[in-house]
């Protein structure tokens, strides 16, 4: 499982002109990609890492201050661009595999006490954010 994590002041995701998820205070925007070998264990590890990651102001974590997270599925994180000009998506898990694992990350975060907003799996999403720092990390679990 791979995630791109951004410390944000605010972030939102819109589908068909309607806001489906938003955080209006400092927190994390998390783009999550799933590959073929991922399972529930990776979802648990990623959720724990995100909840305890000390990248908020004052080296605090979401768990320290109750900061929200906006989690959005992003299969393109597994793009292969080594050959040619057109990426391939062969390393990305198909929707029926990926969707339950992205949902598992969200469920695990909520079980830890996190306030989590989400995008809509498989939808054409418009994501807006104010990156704070800027701080952007890539996490592989």
N, C-alpha and C positions, 0 to 999 in steps of 0.2 A: 504494500500500500504506500502511496506517495501523497504528500500534502504540500501545498504551497501556503504558507501562513504569513499573513500581513497584520502588523499592529495598526489598528485604524481608530480614528476619532469617531467616524460614522461609516456605515455601509448599508446598502440595500440591494435587493434583487427584484426585478420587474419581469413579469410574464404577461404577454398580451395586454400591455398597458396597465396592469394591476400589480401593485407591490405585494409580493408573496412572503417576503422576509426582510426585516430591517433591524439594525441596532443603531440607536441614537446616542450612544455614549461610548467611551473608549472600551475597546475589546479586540477580538481577533476575527478576521475574515479568513476562512479556511477553505481552500479548494482541494477536493479529495479525488484521487484517481485510484482505480483498482486494477490489478493485473490478475492473470489466470491462476496463480498459485496462492492468492490471498484467501484467508479464512477468518473465522470469528476471532481467533487469537490476535491477528493483526489489527482488527477493529478495536479490541480492548486495549492493546498497547498504544495505538494512536490516540485514543480518547484520553488515556492516562497522561500521555506526553503533552497533549494540548492543554489539559486542565492544569498541569503543574509547570508549564513552560514559563520561565521568569523573564519575559521580554516586555512587560508593560512598564509604565512609568515607575521609577524607583526600584527597578528589578523585581517587581511584583508579578504574580501569576494570576490567572483568572480565578483560581481557587482561593488565593489570598484576599481578593477584593470583590469577588462575586461578579467579575466582568463578563459580559455576554459574548457569545460566539455566533457567527453566521457561517454555516456549513453548506457548501455547494458542491455537487458532483461535477467532476471535470475529467472526462476520459482522455482529453488531449494531453494530459500530463504524461501519458505513456506513448507519445508520438516518437517515431523513429525518423530522424531527419538526416541520417548519415549518407544516404544515397539520393542523388537527384534533387529536384526542387519541390517534390510533392511528398508530404509526410505520409507514413503508413501508420496504421492504428492496430497492428497485429498484437502488440503487447498489452493492449487494453482489454480487460474482461468484457464480455458482452453484457448487455443490460440485465438479463435475468440473473446473472452472477453478481454484477456490480451493485445493483440497486439495494438488495438486502444488506450488503456489507456497508454501504454508505449509511443506510438507516441504522445499522448496528453501532456505528461510530456515534451517531446522534443519540441513540438510546443509552449507550454507555456514558456519554457525557451527562445526560440528564440524570442518570442514576447516581452520578458523582455529585449532583447538586447544581449543575450548570444550567443557565438560561441559554437555550439554543434556538436560533431561528434558522430556517432552511430555504433553499431554492426549491425548484420542482424538477425531479429527475427526468432527463430526456427532453426537457423543454428548451426552446430558444430563449435564453435568459439575458437580460441586460443588467449588468452588475455595475454599481457605482460605489465608490469608496473614497475616503480621504485617508491615505497612508500616512501614519504618524511616525515620523523619524527621518527618513523612511526606514522601516524595518521590514524585511521580507526574508523568510527562511524556507528552505526545502527540507522536508523531513521524509525519510524512508524508514519504514518499519517492516 
